[in-house]
């Protein structure tokens, strides 16, 4: 009998001390809805408490890592940014294996993981501004923390995407490899970390995350509030309407 929990939207399997978790909604490019968001929170809590898990690898089924979140999931993140805090607080290292597009909330989750390895072709972006919203689901925290304020603003203010190879070159992620080498590269890294002294590995993660958690505490509440305010604007509605009508938006500042 499996000792792993059952999730509807996330597939789990073990490889020794490594827990592999796969967002398993390929038909929607693993976009996050409320049930999946709840399962992600439960997954991180399970990994944190599970004595058999020393490292967790998070990836997506099919062509994408995660295409983002639907409107309800994004609002839930605004109301309660628990998932971001759970990833930071989880004592076990979490490796994001970015097999394809990681967009908006998907990018935030991938970048908040302790180590991020991507396929060279994968696209990573936080295009909130293209939908009339600020980068409020954690992007305003993690992009500057990884690549500095000026570089982060260049991507967050335009919503432009970077490939995995470009992301590695600017320090946004740890490394990028051809997609056919991704599984082997991440497996080797995860097993190497899992073979280390658990307490030393976990204390090191905790120590390194002290400052990042402090930044997140300061920034998340404000950025989520700004996103909630912008979500009520006419420009946000125009962005959504233009997207559905497949035309350029016309923003008025209202």
N, C-alpha and C positions, 0 to 999 in steps of 0.2 A: 504494500500500500504506500502511495506517495506521501512524503512528509511535506509536500509543497501545497500552498493554498491554490484554490481554483479561481481563476479570473475569466470573465467573458471576453475581455478585450486585450488581454496580455497573456502570452504563452511563456511558460517557465520550464527550464530544465537545468540540471546540475552537470558540471564537469569537475569532479573532485570538490574542492573548496570554492569553486567559482559558480555563482548563480547567474544564469543567462536569462534575461527578460526581453521579450520581443513584443513591441506594440503590434497587435495583430488585427488591424483593420485595413488591409492593403487596398480594398475597394474605395476607401475614402482617403488614401495616402496617409493613413494613420492619424487623421485629424482628431483632436481631442474634444470629446463631448463630456458632459457632466459625469456619466458613469465611468468613462475611462479616467477622468481626473480623480475620481474617488478611488479607483483601483490603483492608480499610481501612488497616491498617498498611502494606501494600505500596503503596497509592494515595498515602498521604502521603509515603512515601519517594520514589516516582516524581516527584511534584510538586516535592519539594525539590531533586531533582537535574536536572530537565528544563529545559534552556535556553530552550525555547519557552514555558514557563509562567511568567507573572509573578503571576498571581492564580488561586486556585481557588475555585469556588463549589460548595458541597455542599448537596444537597437530597434529597427523597424522592419516589418515584413514587406516584401515587394520592392517597389522602386524608390520608396521614400523612407526617411527616418520619421519625420512628422511634419505634416503640412501646416500645423498651427492649431488653433482652437476655434470652435464655433462661438457665436456671440454669447451664449449662455455660459460656456466655460470661461471665456474671457471675463465676463462680469463676475463670475464666482472667484476668479483670481483677484479681481479688484477688491471684492468684499473680504477675502481671506487668503492672503498670499502664503498659505501654510506649506504648499508644495516646495516652494523655493527654500523656505526655512528648513523643511525636512531633509532636503538634499544636503544642505550645508551642515546640518546637525547629525546626519547619519554617521556613525563611527566607522562604518565600512567604506573603503574607497569605491567609487562608482565610475566606471569607464563608459563613456558614450561612444558607441560604434556607429558612426554616421554613414550609412550605406547609400543615402540619397538625400533629397531635399530636406533641409531643416529650416523651417520658416516660422517667423513670428514667435509664438509660444514654443514651437518645436525647437527653434534656435536657442531660446532662453534656457530650456531644459538641458539641451546638449552642452551649452557653454557653462552652466552651473555645475555640471559633473566635474569630478576631480581631474580626470584626464579625458581628452577628446581626440579621437583618431577618426579621420574621415577618408572616404574614397576621394581620389583626386578630382573627379568630375562633380562631386556633390555640391549643391548650391546651399549657401547659408546666408540668411538675410533676416532683418527685422524691419519690414516695410510698413510699420504703423502709420508713418506720416502720409503714406499714399492713400490711407483710408481716413484721413482727417483726425488722426489720434497721435498723441505722444507715445514714445516708447515706454509704456507704463507697467508692463508685466515682468519687469526685471532687467530689461535690456539696458536701461539707464544706469544700472548697477554694474552688470557684468562686462559689457563691452569696454567701458573706460578702464575697469580693473585689469583687463587682459591686454589691451593695446594702447592705453593712454587716452587722455581726453580729446586731443585734436583728431587723432585717427578715428576714434569712436564717433565723434560728431560728424565726420565726413560720411560715414555709413548710416548713422541713425537719422541724419537730417535729409538724406536722399532716399533711403530705403534700398539702396543698391545692394545686389548680392555679390558674394565672393565665392569662388570655387574652393573646394577643399585644399587644392594646391596653393591658391592665393591666401587662404586663411592661415595655413601653416607658415607661409613666408612672412606674414605680418605679425605672427605670434598670437593670433586669435584662437588657434587650436594647437595641440601638441605636434601632430604630424599628419601627413596625407600619403596614401599609397594607392596604386592602381586597385580598382575594385576587386579584381581576382586575387589580390594579396591581402585584402582587408581582414578576413576571418583569421588567417594564420597569424598576422601581425598582432591583432588584439588578443587572440588566445595566448600567444607567447608572453605578452606583457602581463595579462591577468594572472597567469599561472606563476610568473616570476614574483609578482607582488604577493599572491596568496601563499607562496612558500616562505615569505618573510616572517619575522616575529610579530604576531598579531598585535600585541600591546604597543610595540614600538611604531608599527605602521599606523595604528589608530590614533595614538597620541600625536604623531607627526601631522596627520591630517587635521586634528583638532587645533594644534598650535598654529599651523599655517592659515587656518580659516578664521582665527580670532579677528584679524583686521577686516577681512572680507565680510564677516557677519556684522561687525560694527558699522561698516559702510551700508550694508543692506538695511540695517535697522534705521539708519538716518534717511536713506533715499526712498525706500519702497513706499512708505506711507504717503509721502508727497507725490511721487510719480503716479501711484495708483489713483490718488485724488484728482490729479490733473487729467488722467485718462478718463475717469468717470465724468468730469466736467466737460471734456471735449466730446464725449459720446453723446451729449445732448445738443451739440451744435448743428447748425444747418450745413456746415461744411462736411461734417461726418456723414450726414444723410445724403448729401450730394455725392460724396465719394462712393457710397454703397450703390446709389442709383446708377451712377455712371459705370461702375463695374458691371452691374447686371445688364445694362444697356450696351455694354462694350463700346464706350466712347470716352474721350478724355474728360475729366471732371473740370468744372468751372468753380473755383473757390472764391468766396466773397469776404472771408474773414468773419463771418457771422456764425 
